[in-house]
Amino acid sequence: MWIDSGIRVDGQGEGREQVNALADAFVDTLARGAAMASGALVRLGGSPDGPPQWVLSPLG
C-alpha cells in the first residue's frame, strides 16, 4: 500500500519524523478498528490548518 501524505522530506529530517508519526498512527488506528465487532472505516482526514490524521469511523 502506498500512502501519499503530502509531507515532503527535508534535509533536516523533520518531514521524515512527520511521515513516521503518520505511519505509526495508521497502524494504531488499524488495530483499534480491527478490535471493533462491527468493523470500521479508516480514512485520512484532519483540518485544513492542522496536520493530517487518521479518522476511525465504526460501521453498522
Contacts in CASP RR format, 6 or more apart in sequence:
PFRMAT RR
TARGET T0000
AUTHOR 0000-0000-0000
METHOD contacts of the structure
MODEL  1
MWIDSGIRVDGQGEGREQVNALADAFVDTLARGAAMASGALVRLGGSPDG
PPQWVLSPLG
3 22 0 8 1.000
3 23 0 8 1.000
3 26 0 8 1.000
3 44 0 8 1.000
5 18 0 8 1.000
5 19 0 8 1.000
5 22 0 8 1.000
5 44 0 8 1.000
5 52 0 8 1.000
6 52 0 8 1.000
7 15 0 8 1.000
7 18 0 8 1.000
7 19 0 8 1.000
7 22 0 8 1.000
7 52 0 8 1.000
8 15 0 8 1.000
9 15 0 8 1.000
9 16 0 8 1.000
9 19 0 8 1.000
18 51 0 8 1.000
22 52 0 8 1.000
22 53 0 8 1.000
22 54 0 8 1.000
25 53 0 8 1.000
25 54 0 8 1.000
26 42 0 8 1.000
26 54 0 8 1.000
28 54 0 8 1.000
29 42 0 8 1.000
29 54 0 8 1.000
29 56 0 8 1.000
30 42 0 8 1.000
32 40 0 8 1.000
32 56 0 8 1.000
33 39 0 8 1.000
33 40 0 8 1.000
33 42 0 8 1.000
33 56 0 8 1.000
33 58 0 8 1.000
34 40 0 8 1.000
36 58 0 8 1.000
36 59 0 8 1.000
38 58 0 8 1.000
38 59 0 8 1.000
38 60 0 8 1.000
39 58 0 8 1.000
39 59 0 8 1.000
39 60 0 8 1.000
40 56 0 8 1.000
40 57 0 8 1.000
40 58 0 8 1.000
40 59 0 8 1.000
41 56 0 8 1.000
41 57 0 8 1.000
41 58 0 8 1.000
41 59 0 8 1.000
42 54 0 8 1.000
42 55 0 8 1.000
42 56 0 8 1.000
42 57 0 8 1.000
43 54 0 8 1.000
43 55 0 8 1.000
43 57 0 8 1.000
44 52 0 8 1.000
44 53 0 8 1.000
44 54 0 8 1.000
44 55 0 8 1.000
45 52 0 8 1.000
45 53 0 8 1.000
45 54 0 8 1.000
45 55 0 8 1.000
46 52 0 8 1.000
46 53 0 8 1.000
46 55 0 8 1.000
END
